[in-house]
């Protein structure tokens, strides 16, 4: 049971990091274009 919870936490963390990276790149591109 704990293994599934740990895997879920890792997946959520990876997704949040990926989304954060995409958001950061979008902000940089927006600032670079303006």
C-alpha positions, 0 to 999 in steps of 0.5 A: 500500500505504501509503495503505491502512495510513494509512486503516486507522490513521485508522479505528482512531483514529476508532473508539477516539475514538468509543468513548472518548467513549461510555465517558466519557458513560456514566461521567458519566451513572452519576456524575450519577444516583448 
